[in-house]
Structures are given as structure tokens and as C-alpha cells.
Amino acid sequence: MAINRRNFLIGAAGLGLAACSDPHSSFNREAGIDLDEGGFGNPTMHNKLLQSGKISLAEVMTHRFHAEVPSMVNFAFDSAKLDDEAIAILTLQARWMKHFPELRYKIYGHTDAVGSAAYNYRLGLRRANAVKRCLVSLGVPARSIIAVVSRGETQPLIVTEGKEPANRRTVTEIAGMVRRRATVMDGQYARIIRREYVASATEIHAPES
């Protein structure tokens, strides 16, 4: 019995030594490396660039806007009327926009290539204004939308001379902040994050049945 136990200990020690000599063994790597998905440095770099002013808060929030809500709505041919799908998308946009009153927006109207350039310019403007009116009706302050712009038929998603639903659209974009800083931030993003953190921790009471 003692011999078997001695052999077991010798074998275990041998395995340990083999592991130590293996450069790929966990014994020779940093503690917790298995938990690192490889992106830890990216948030750190991002925060450093943000705090040093090398990227703007408007850029950061633009990435968030496009990641979290649809920025585009589409229209029927020769129409600036918002359908149910467009209103549903604008409802999501409005909810996001009201959560970040520091931001300012522009709305760009687009058309397909059917019709004259002058007519399509006016149609693009009508579409952009329709989106602005809808967002304001949903509670977005009018001052938050600093411009409506028509691109007409000049920036198609799909290049064609015919009718193309994908080109009949508006796009909502972040235009900047209430106060712009050329260099180091003054804590605006920290306030945004804190506000979101507090909101996420707020207890929601279910209605009594």
C-alpha cells in the first residue's frame, strides 16, 4: 500500500515538473488568463483616448446610437408619410434621444433616382421634416434637432435609376454636444454613465393585481 502511494506521489511530481517545463501550461501563464477574452486593453485604450480629448464624446455616443437603435426609416414611393414601421423606429429613437439631453441631432432625407433632381431635393426635405415633427411629438425637444437636410437622390444605398425602397429613407445622426470641448472632457461622459447606472438600479414596482 505504501509502495503504491509512493509511486503515485512520484508520478504526480513528474506531471507537475512536465507542466512547469511546458510553455503553454497554465503554470507558466498569468493568473486569470483563461478569463481574459483578449479585449481588456481595448476599453482601457478607449477611455484614455476619450479622457485626453483624442476622440470626442460625440463620436463615442454616435457609435452607441447606431449600436442601440435603428437610425434609418424608409418611405413609400413619392411619399413623405410615416407608416407604422417608421413610427415604431422613431419611437425607439425618441426614447434614446430623451435619455441623452446633452446631444444634438441632424436628420438627413434621401430619395431614389426617379424624378428630377430638384423634385427629389424637395421630397428629401419633406421626409426629414416629417421625421422631425414625429420625434418632437414623441417628446424630443425641438432644440435637440439642430438641422434637417435633404440629400435628394445624391447618396443612394443601391445605385439604380429605377424605384428602390432602400434609397427612400431618412437617417438620424448625432451632430454634437450642447457644449463642445476641443481638448480634455469635463466629466460629461461620467455624468451620463452615472445617470444610466442609477437608472438601471432603480427598483420597478409591479402593479398590484
C-alpha positions in Angstrom: 0.0 0.0 0.0 2.9 2.3 1.0 4.6 1.5 -2.3 1.6 2.4 -4.4 1.2 5.7 -2.5 4.9 6.4 -3.1 4.6 5.7 -6.8 1.5 7.9 -7.0 3.4 10.8 -5.4 6.3 10.4 -7.7 4.0 10.3 -10.8 2.2 13.4 -9.6 5.5 15.2 -9.1 6.6 14.2 -12.6 3.5 15.6 -14.1 4.0 18.8 -12.2 7.6 19.2 -13.5 6.4 18.4 -17.0 3.8 21.1 -16.7 6.3 23.6 -15.5 8.6 22.9 -18.5 5.7 23.3 -20.9 5.5 26.9 -22.0 1.8 26.5 -22.8 0.9 25.1 -19.4 -1.3 27.2 -17.1 1.6 27.0 -14.6 3.6 29.3 -16.9 0.9 31.8 -17.8 -0.6 34.7 -15.9 -3.2 34.0 -13.2 -6.6 34.5 -14.7 -5.5 34.4 -18.3 -8.3 31.9 -19.0 -10.8 34.5 -18.1 -9.4 37.2 -20.4 -11.2 37.2 -23.7 -8.5 39.3 -25.3 -10.3 42.7 -25.3 -9.3 44.0 -21.9 -6.9 46.5 -23.4 -9.5 48.0 -25.7 -11.7 49.6 -23.1 -8.6 51.0 -21.4 -7.3 52.5 -24.6 -10.8 53.8 -25.4 -11.1 55.6 -22.0 -7.6 57.1 -22.3 -8.4 58.5 -25.8 -11.7 59.8 -24.6 -10.3 61.5 -21.4 -7.4 63.0 -23.3 -9.7 64.5 -26.0 -8.2 62.5 -28.8 -11.7 61.2 -29.6 -14.8 63.2 -28.9 -17.8 62.3 -26.7 -20.0 62.9 -29.8 -18.0 60.1 -31.6 -18.5 57.8 -28.7 -22.2 58.5 -28.4 -22.6 58.1 -32.2 -21.3 54.6 -32.0 -23.7 53.9 -29.2 -26.6 55.4 -31.0 -26.1 53.2 -34.1 -25.5 50.1 -32.0 -28.6 50.5 -29.8 -31.3 51.9 -32.0 -32.1 51.9 -35.8 -31.1 55.3 -37.3 -33.0 54.9 -40.6 -36.6 54.8 -41.6 -38.0 54.1 -45.1 -40.8 55.6 -47.2 -43.2 54.6 -49.9 -42.6 55.8 -53.4 -43.1 59.5 -53.8 -44.2 59.9 -50.3 -43.2 61.6 -47.0 -45.8 59.8 -45.0 -44.6 57.7 -42.0 -46.0 54.2 -41.8 -46.4 52.1 -38.7 -42.9 50.6 -39.0 -41.3 54.0 -39.3 -43.2 55.3 -36.3 -42.1 52.3 -34.3 -38.5 53.0 -35.2 -38.9 56.7 -34.4 -40.4 55.8 -31.0 -37.2 53.9 -30.2 -35.1 56.8 -31.4 -37.1 59.3 -29.3 -36.7 57.2 -26.2 -32.9 57.1 -26.7 -32.7 60.8 -27.5 -34.6 61.9 -24.4 -32.2 59.8 -22.3 -29.3 62.0 -23.5 -30.4 65.6 -23.5 -26.7 66.7 -23.9 -26.7 65.6 -27.6 -27.8 67.4 -30.7 -29.0 65.8 -33.9 -29.4 66.2 -37.7 -31.9 64.4 -39.9 -31.0 63.7 -43.5 -33.6 63.0 -46.1 -32.9 60.8 -49.2 -34.8 59.7 -52.3 -34.4 57.2 -55.1 -33.5 58.5 -58.6 -36.9 58.6 -60.1 -37.9 62.2 -61.0 -35.9 65.3 -61.4 -33.1 66.3 -59.0 -34.9 69.4 -57.9 -38.1 67.5 -57.1 -36.2 64.8 -55.2 -34.4 67.5 -53.2 -37.8 68.9 -52.0 -39.0 65.3 -51.3 -36.0 64.5 -49.2 -36.6 67.7 -47.2 -40.3 66.8 -46.7 -39.2 63.4 -45.4 -36.7 64.9 -43.0 -39.2 67.4 -41.7 -41.8 64.6 -41.2 -39.3 62.7 -39.1 -38.5 65.8 -37.0 -42.2 66.5 -36.4 -42.7 62.9 -35.3 -39.8 63.0 -32.9 -40.9 66.2 -31.4 -44.4 64.8 -30.9 -42.8 61.9 -29.1 -41.2 64.3 -26.6 -37.8 65.1 -28.1 -37.2 68.9 -27.5 -37.2 70.7 -30.9 -33.9 72.4 -29.9 -32.3 69.0 -29.9 -32.7 68.7 -33.6 -30.5 71.4 -35.0 -31.0 70.8 -38.7 -33.0 68.9 -41.3 -31.0 68.3 -44.5 -32.0 66.9 -47.9 -29.5 64.8 -49.8 -32.1 64.1 -52.5 -31.0 61.4 -54.9 -27.3 62.1 -54.5 -26.4 59.4 -51.9 -28.2 56.1 -52.8 -27.5 53.0 -50.9 -28.2 51.0 -54.1 -27.2 52.6 -57.3 -30.1 52.4 -59.8 -32.1 54.7 -61.9 -35.3 52.9 -61.0 -37.5 52.7 -57.9 -35.5 51.5 -55.0 -37.1 51.3 -51.5 -33.7 51.2 -49.7 -32.9 54.7 -51.1 -36.2 56.2 -49.9 -35.1 56.9 -46.4 -34.1 59.3 -43.7 -31.1 58.9 -41.4 -30.8 60.4 -37.9 -27.3 61.3 -36.9 -25.7 62.8 -33.8 -24.3 66.3 -34.7 -22.5 67.1 -31.5 -22.9 68.1 -27.8 -24.6 71.1 -26.2 -21.1 72.4 -25.2 -18.1 71.3 -27.3 -14.7 71.0 -25.8 -11.7 71.0 -28.1 -9.5 69.1 -25.6 -10.0 67.4 -22.3 -13.5 66.4 -21.3 -15.1 68.0 -18.2 -16.9 64.9 -16.9 -19.8 64.9 -19.2 -19.5 61.2 -20.1 -19.0 60.3 -16.4 -22.3 62.0 -15.7 -24.0 60.1 -18.5 -22.7 56.8 -17.2 -23.7 57.6 -13.6 -27.2 58.5 -14.7 -27.6 55.2 -16.6 -26.1 53.3 -13.7 -28.6 54.9 -11.2 -31.5 54.3 -13.6 -30.5 50.6 -14.1 -30.5 50.1 -10.3 -33.9 51.8 -9.7 -36.4 49.3 -8.4 -39.5 48.9 -10.5 -42.7 48.0 -8.6 -45.1 45.7 -10.4 -48.7 47.0 -10.4 -50.9 45.4 -7.8 -53.4 42.9 -9.2 
